[in-house]
Amino acid sequence: MRFTHSQLAHNIDETKELIKNNNTAEAITLLDGMDLKIDHMNSMFNDLVWELSNKGH
């Protein structure tokens, strides 16, 4: 998860640069990819919480 966080932080910086240089299509593509990663992380977190709650934690 730490690696994904680092990737997202890097992608935010890259997105800012793309927008500054008017490469909006590339910026949107990068943001769409970030959305997918964030959704995946949220699903994994929800699954973990669900598993822990079923074990009585």
Summary of the structure (lengths in Angstrom):
residues: 57
radius of gyration: 15.5
end to end distance: 21.5
largest distance: 51.8
contacts: 123
relative contact order: 0.12
helix: 88%
strand: 0%
